[in-house]
Structure formats: structure tokens, C-alpha cells
């Protein structure tokens, strides 16, 4: 098996390829530029994933850190999509526990695309009962949860997720409200492509540091999901 090179940053050619692919999203163009895809997109992605794997293993030893599981595919599944473009113009890395899926179990991700570099953690497509349980636990553990939330915000993350049309009644202070009215919830940090760290090993080090700041928030979400699954 070919050894993965040390991560030295994404390349300007990485972004250029994704932008050109977005404008030329068809098979002939992709096949003609497949060598660029391999060299300037997949090679740095694999290096980034490998470089961050040890730190992510230390964060949660249950993560499945095989490249085949971590890296998204360039090929889109268009069977049930209105958008029939055959290729993704953004790529991402998942840090997910074995035998779980990002839709319903907490996980970390990093994404590079034509407009920004983004990374974060959360519950992305949970069932309603899971979010109800999360809200209950936030209310019950409000003091410790507030510290976790403040830590994430201080690290530069923002709280995102789809909101309900009508806010859910609760008696929590204002600082908790961004967590309470969402169908799904996650924290995310977005860097513009002009950020020089993206083009050096600094972006991997920054991600590792930032993820360490939300590790307790991740563990909190994991415990909520596991207890809900077990009916505790």
C-alpha cells in the first residue's frame, strides 16, 4: 500500500480544481483532469486525515480512522436528487465512531470547498426524540453545559442547525436559547480561503487544538444519544 505523505497544507491547485469542477461538472472534463484530482485533492486530503488521526484517536479511541471510512467520495449519488451533477465540488473528512452514522450519532467533520474551509461537531440529522432528550439534559446539567458552550464559543465556533418555526417553551437563560430551538444542532468554524493556515500544516494543528476545546461537548452529546438508545 502506498504510504501517505506528511501533510504540508492544501494547495492553491486544490481550490482551483474544485472551482473548475463546479463549472465543468461532467464526466469528460473530470476524466481529462483525473490526474489533478488525485494529486492536488486526494493526496492532501489523505495526508490531512492521517496527520489528524492520532489526536482524534486520543479524543475518542472508538473512532473509525480508516481512510476509506473518513474520506467522502467525489462521486455524487444522484438517484434521488434533483441536482444531477455527477461530482461533488466540496470534499469532507468524517471522524465517526465505528458502526455509527453521522446522521444520527455525534461526530466531527472537516470540509474543503470552493468558498471556505469548515470544521465542526454535532448532531446533524437526529430524530425528534433525540433532540428532546438533549434539551432535557441541557436543562438538567445547565451549569456544566453552559461552561462547555462558552468554551466552544470562545474557541471561535458558532452554534448552527435548522430551527423550528415556533420556538419551544423553556425557562433557561438567554445563553441556552441557541441550543433549544433546533431540529439538529452543531458547532462549526468557518475559515475563508484567504486564510494562509489552510496552505500549510498549521490548519491541521489548528483543527486539533479547536477540537480539543469541544471534546467535552462531544462526550456530552454521545452520552445523551447512548442513554436514549438504551432507554435509560
N, C-alpha and C positions, 0 to 999 in steps of 0.2 A: 504494500500500500504506500502511495506517495506521501512523504512526510509534509506536514503543513508548515509553511514558513512562519517565522515570528511576525507578529502584527506591527507594522510601521505606519499605519494610518490608511484611511481610504484615499483614493486618488482623484484628482480632477477628472480623469478619464472615467471613473466610476459614475460620477454625476452626469457627465456628458453622454455616456452610453444610455443611462436611464431616460434622459431628456429626449434623445434621438429615438429611442424605442417608443416612447409615448407618442411621438409624431409619426412613427412608421411601424405601427403595431400590426404587422402581418408576417406570415411565415417566410416569404422570400427574403425580406430585409433581415430578419433575425438570423436565418441560416447563413447569410452572407457575412454577418457580424458576430457569429458564434464564438470566434476566437477572442474577440474583445470582451464578450460576456464572460468567458472562462477566465481570462487573465485579469481583467480590471474590475469585475464584480464578484465572481465566485471566490477567487483566491483571497482577496482581502476579507470577505465575509467569513470564510472558513478560518482564517488567521485570527480574526476578531473573536469568533466563538471559542476557539481553542485557548486563546490568551485569557479570556474571562472565566473559563470553565472551573479552574481551581478555586477561585474566590466564590463562585456560585455554589460549588460543592460544599464549601465550608459554611455557606449560608444555609443550605439545605442538602444534606447528603442523599436525599431521595430524588433529586433532580435527574432526569434522563438526559445526559450530556453527550450522547452520540450525535455526530453532525447530521446524520440522516433524520434525526428527530428534532434537532434545533433549528435547522435552516428551512425557510419557506421555499416553495417551488416557483420558478419563473413562469410556469405554465398555469394558466387560469382554468378553473372548472366552470365552463360556460353553459352547462346543461340547463340550469335553472335561472340563468341571469339574463337580464335584458341587454346588458353590455356584453357583446360577443367578441371583444378584443381578446386574442388568444394568449397574451402575455401580460404579466404584472409589470408596472413601471415603478414599483417600490418593492423592496425585499425586507424581510424581518428575521429576527432570531428569537426563538422561544426558550425560556428557561422554565420547564414544566416538570412536575413530578411524574414518575413512571405510572402508567395506567390511569392517567387523568387527562382531561382535555381542557384547553384554555377557555372554552365557552362556559364551563360550569365549576372550575376549580381555580383558586388564585394562582397567578403566575406572573413572571416578569417577561418583558419583551424589549427589544431594540429594533428600530426601523429606520432604513435609509431610503429616501425617495428624491423626487425632482424638486422639492421645495424646502425640505428640512431633514434634520436627524432628530429622532424622537425616541424616548425610552420611558418605561414606567412599569407599574404593577397594579393588579387589582382583580376584580370580578367583572368579566366583560359581557357575559350573557347568562346570568344566573336566573333560576326560576324565582317567581314572586315569593314563595315561602322562604327561600334562602335570604332574600333581601329583608324580609320581615324579621327573620332571626338575627340578621346583622344589626338591624336597628334596635332590637331588644337588647342585644349585648352591648351596643354602644351606650345605651341609656343606663344599663346596669353597671358598666365599668367606666362611667363617664370621666372620672378623674384620670385614670391611666390612659384612656383613649385620647383625651384631649392632649396629653403630652405627646403621644405618638403622632397625632395630627399636626401639632405645632412643629415637631421635629421634621416632618416631611415638607411642610410649607417653608420652613427656614432653609432647607436644602435646595429650594427653588422649584419644587413640584407644585402643581396645581391640581385641584380636585375636578374631575370630569365625569361624565356619564349622562345618559338620557334622563330627562326629568319627567315626572308625572305632570299632566296638565293641571291637576289640582294638588296643592301642597298637602302633605299628610300632617295631621294634627299631632303635636308633641309639646312637651313642656321644657325642652332643653334650651340652653342659652344660644345666642346667635352663632357662636363659633362652631356649633354642631350642625347647623342647618344645611350647609352644602352636602353633608353626608346623608341627610334624612329623606330627601325628596327625589331619589333617583331609582330608576329601574335597574341600572347597573352602575358600578362606581369603581373608579380607578384614579391613581395619581400619575401624572405624566409630566415630563420635562421636555421642552422643545428647543432645539438649537438651530439658528439659521445656518445655511450652508456657507456663509461667510466666516463662521467661527473656525479659526485656524486649528483648533484642537482636533477637529474632525479628520484632518490630514496628517496626523501624527499619532504615536502611541498614547498621547495624552487623553484621547477620547475614551480609550479602554480603561485607563486609570480613573478618569472622572466617573464613568459609569459604575465601576466597582465601589468607589467611595460613596456615591449617591445611593446606590442600592443598599449599602450597609446602614444608611440613615433611615431606611424604611423597612429594614428586616423585621423589626418588632411588629410593625403594622401588618406585614405579610403573615407572620406567625399568628397574629390575632385573627385574621381572615381565615386562615387554614383551620384553626380550632373551631371557629363558627361553622364552617362547612362540614367538618368531620363530625361534630356533635349533632348537627342537623341530619346528616346522612344516617347516623346511628340511632336517631330518635331520642337523644338524651334531652 
